[in-house]
């Protein structure tokens, strides 16, 4: 992913592939929970030519009905931007009165996978997303998907959707984790603490996942023969009393797995830490979006998320921040050992770990 810009261009720090002559037909935003990916998606969604699908792999879609759509709006604690339309408004054409579930969606789609080869569910997942794309393009609009559960499957999706622009959204792990940890501490919402345990635990059959669990010294809820849904509930209970250091190690393990897949090939990387601190970087990202997709989102109002993490440090309890340097180092070594990765993105990950060392230092 070499940058198409000169060193003096404001966009020179944007990691992007060589500029394509033809505009991409869709945008896939590969993000993580609490990464500020919803904000990036909202900036694209506000464009008249865009149809923005929110969390197309979310298990919520399995039970969604037309009557539920209106209530799918940001809560006071979500930290999400105000939205002109409900989260799931774009799914209305794929819902039926008197029934539940988005057409073509399967609940198994909600679990990310990290194997090199597509799993048995992937043909159905491909068909589901292709249907959303085709319906949108036929109406003269550009589909923009905001995922939180796709990074592990990014290479699969890039292979079957080559005409889409695949964008990675990356935030330093300390800030991203802190956002979810505070929701658990202050509002008794364990979802974001439980998520890494759930994803890692349900991917134990994958050697790469087992390797990163060992590298990051993660302790998972005891394995059993329970169903995926039952294991998810067990992880949520586990997260409510999880030792803070272990919760952070689990988060970093999942974070580095997702970063690995991004380093194997995205068309553009959005560095959320830099976006809130540099207007030149924001302008460069806008130019990169325009060059590849023909869309020009306004990214100028990004918040300084790094400074927000610094201010929140006194509220982070139950984690020995100084000891987290070890897990940052181990995760980075794991990434570098994989080989064949985009050097520029690996360097961004290194910068993220250096920043995470700084941000976790005052945690107690």
Residue pairs with C-beta under 8 A, 6 or more apart in sequence:
1 15
1 16
1 17
1 265
1 266
1 267
1 268
1 269
1 342
1 344
1 345
2 17
2 18
2 344
3 11
3 12
3 13
3 14
3 15
3 16
3 344
4 16
4 17
4 18
4 19
4 291
5 11
5 12
5 14
5 284
5 287
6 12
9 284
10 280
10 281
10 283
10 284
10 287
11 283
11 284
11 285
11 287
11 288
12 284
13 274
13 278
13 280
13 281
13 284
14 268
14 269
14 281
14 284
14 285
14 287
14 288
15 268
15 269
15 271
15 342
15 344
15 345
15 348
16 267
16 268
16 269
16 288
16 291
16 292
17 267
17 268
17 292
19 291
19 292
20 291
20 292
23 292
23 293
23 294
24 163
24 164
24 165
24 267
24 292
24 293
24 294
25 133
25 137
25 142
25 163
25 164
26 133
26 136
26 137
26 142
26 143
26 144
26 145
26 161
26 163
26 164
26 165
27 44
27 142
27 143
27 144
27 145
27 164
27 165
27 167
27 293
27 295
28 145
28 147
28 150
28 157
28 161
28 164
28 165
28 166
28 167
29 37
29 40
29 41
29 44
29 144
29 145
29 146
29 147
29 167
29 169
30 147
30 150
30 151
30 154
30 166
30 167
30 168
30 169
30 258
30 261
30 262
30 266
31 37
31 38
31 40
31 41
31 146
31 147
31 148
31 151
31 168
31 169
32 148
32 151
32 169
32 171
32 176
32 254
32 255
32 258
33 148
33 176
33 180
33 192
33 195
34 79
34 171
34 176
34 177
34 179
34 180
34 192
35 148
35 169
35 170
35 171
35 176
35 272
36 169
36 171
36 272
36 302
36 305
37 146
37 148
37 169
38 54
38 80
38 81
38 146
39 80
39 81
39 302
40 146
40 167
40 169
40 270
40 272
40 297
40 299
41 52
41 54
41 144
41 146
42 52
42 80
42 81
42 83
43 297
43 298
43 299
44 50
44 52
44 144
44 289
44 295
44 297
45 52
45 83
45 144
46 84
46 297
46 298
47 295
47 296
47 297
49 140
49 141
49 142
49 295
50 141
50 142
50 143
50 144
50 295
51 90
51 136
51 139
51 141
51 142
51 143
51 144
52 90
52 144
52 146
53 90
53 91
53 132
53 143
53 144
53 145
53 146
54 87
54 88
54 90
54 146
55 61
55 87
55 146
55 147
55 148
55 149
56 105
56 128
56 129
56 132
56 145
56 147
57 109
57 110
57 125
57 147
57 148
57 149
57 150
58 110
58 148
58 149
59 107
59 110
60 72
60 88
61 88
61 91
61 101
61 102
61 105
62 100
62 101
62 102
62 105
62 106
62 107
62 110
63 100
63 101
64 88
64 91
64 95
64 100
64 101
64 102
65 95
65 99
65 100
66 92
66 95
66 96
66 97
68 88
69 86
69 88
69 89
69 91
69 92
69 95
70 86
71 86
72 86
72 87
72 88
72 89
73 83
73 86
73 87
74 80
74 81
74 82
74 83
74 87
77 183
77 187
77 189
79 179
91 102
93 135
94 102
94 103
94 104
94 131
94 132
94 135
95 101
95 102
95 103
96 103
103 131
104 124
104 127
104 128
104 131
104 132
105 128
106 121
106 124
106 125
106 128
108 121
108 228
109 121
109 124
109 125
109 128
109 149
110 149
111 149
111 198
111 199
111 202
111 203
111 228
112 149
112 150
112 151
112 152
112 153
112 199
112 203
112 258
113 119
113 152
113 153
113 203
113 206
114 152
114 203
114 206
114 208
114 209
114 257
114 261
115 206
115 208
116 155
118 153
118 156
122 153
122 156
125 153
126 160
129 145
129 157
129 161
132 143
132 145
133 143
133 161
133 164
136 142
136 143
137 143
142 293
142 294
142 295
150 157
151 168
151 257
151 258
151 261
151 262
152 203
152 257
152 258
152 261
153 261
154 166
154 168
154 261
154 262
154 264
154 265
154 266
155 261
155 264
155 265
157 164
157 166
158 164
158 166
158 265
165 267
165 268
165 289
165 292
165 293
166 265
166 266
166 267
166 268
167 266
167 267
167 268
167 269
167 270
168 262
168 266
168 268
168 269
168 270
168 345
169 270
169 272
170 259
170 262
170 269
170 270
170 271
170 272
170 348
170 349
170 352
171 272
171 273
171 305
172 273
172 306
172 352
172 353
172 355
172 356
172 359
173 251
173 252
173 255
173 328
173 352
173 353
173 356
174 309
174 324
174 355
174 356
174 359
174 360
175 273
175 305
175 306
175 308
175 309
175 356
175 359
176 251
176 255
177 247
177 248
177 251
177 252
177 255
178 309
178 312
178 316
178 359
179 192
180 191
180 192
180 193
180 195
180 251
181 192
181 193
181 244
181 247
181 248
181 316
181 319
182 312
182 315
182 316
183 189
183 191
183 192
184 190
184 192
184 193
184 239
184 240
185 315
185 317
185 318
186 315
188 240
190 236
190 239
190 240
191 236
193 239
193 242
193 247
193 251
194 232
194 235
194 236
194 238
194 239
195 235
195 254
196 247
196 250
196 251
196 253
196 254
197 220
197 221
197 235
197 238
197 239
197 242
197 247
197 250
198 231
198 232
198 235
198 236
199 254
200 209
200 213
200 218
200 220
200 250
200 253
200 254
201 220
201 221
201 223
201 231
201 235
202 228
202 231
203 209
204 210
204 213
204 220
204 223
208 257
209 257
211 334
212 253
212 256
212 257
212 331
212 334
213 220
213 253
215 253
215 330
215 331
215 333
215 334
216 249
216 250
216 252
216 253
216 256
216 327
216 330
216 331
216 334
217 249
217 327
217 330
218 246
218 249
218 250
218 253
219 246
220 250
221 231
221 234
221 235
221 238
224 231
226 234
239 247
243 318
244 317
244 318
244 319
244 320
245 319
245 320
245 323
245 324
247 319
248 319
248 324
248 327
248 360
249 327
252 324
252 327
252 328
252 331
253 331
255 331
256 331
256 332
256 334
256 335
256 349
259 335
259 345
259 349
259 352
260 335
260 338
260 341
262 269
262 345
263 335
263 341
263 342
263 345
263 346
263 349
264 340
264 341
264 342
265 342
266 345
267 292
268 285
268 288
268 289
268 292
269 345
269 348
270 285
271 281
271 348
272 302
272 305
273 305
273 306
273 352
273 355
274 281
275 281
275 282
275 285
275 299
275 302
276 302
276 303
276 304
276 305
276 306
276 307
277 304
277 306
279 300
282 299
282 300
282 302
283 300
285 299
286 296
286 297
286 298
286 299
289 295
289 296
289 297
290 296
306 355
306 359
309 359
310 359
313 359
313 362
313 363
314 362
316 363
316 364
317 364
319 360
319 363
319 364
320 363
320 364
321 360
321 361
321 362
321 363
321 364
322 360
322 361
324 356
324 357
324 360
324 363
325 357
325 360
328 353
328 356
328 357
329 353
331 353
332 349
332 350
332 353
335 341
335 346
335 349
336 346
